[in-house]
Amino acid sequence: MNKLLNEKMLLAQIGIKRKIMYRRAKTFGFTDPRVVECSQELDVLINKYHKKVA
């Protein structure tokens, strides 16, 4: 049960981070350091999620 909750929380964090990244990219452009940093943070969250479900 706790594992499922953690997975759902990670998916929620991934969704939020993705929206933030898209908004920043629309505002600043895809190569802006703020967008790149957000993309890297999103990668970390996605990797954590994949490790949990694997």
C-alpha positions in Angstrom: 0.0 0.0 0.0 2.8 2.4 0.9 4.6 1.6 -2.3 1.5 2.4 -4.3 1.2 5.8 -2.5 4.8 6.6 -3.2 4.4 5.8 -6.9 1.3 8.0 -7.1 3.1 10.9 -5.3 6.0 10.6 -7.8 3.6 10.6 -10.7 2.0 13.7 -9.3 5.4 15.4 -8.9 6.3 14.4 -12.4 3.1 16.0 -13.8 3.6 19.2 -11.9 7.3 19.5 -12.9 6.4 18.8 -16.5 3.8 21.6 -16.5 6.3 24.0 -15.0 8.9 23.1 -17.6 6.5 23.6 -20.5 5.4 27.0 -19.1 9.0 28.1 -18.7 9.9 26.8 -22.2 7.0 28.8 -23.7 8.1 31.9 -21.8 11.9 31.7 -22.1 12.6 29.2 -24.9 13.8 25.6 -24.7 17.5 26.4 -24.2 17.1 28.8 -21.3 19.0 27.6 -18.3 15.8 27.7 -16.2 14.2 25.3 -18.6 17.2 23.0 -18.8 17.4 22.9 -15.0 13.7 22.0 -14.8 14.1 19.3 -17.5 17.0 17.8 -15.5 14.9 17.8 -12.3 12.1 16.1 -14.3 14.6 13.5 -15.5 15.5 12.7 -11.9 11.9 12.2 -10.9 11.2 10.0 -13.9 14.2 7.9 -13.1 13.1 7.5 -9.5 9.7 6.4 -10.7 11.1 3.8 -13.1 13.3 2.4 -10.4 10.3 2.0 -8.1 8.1 0.2 -10.6 10.8 -2.0 -12.1 
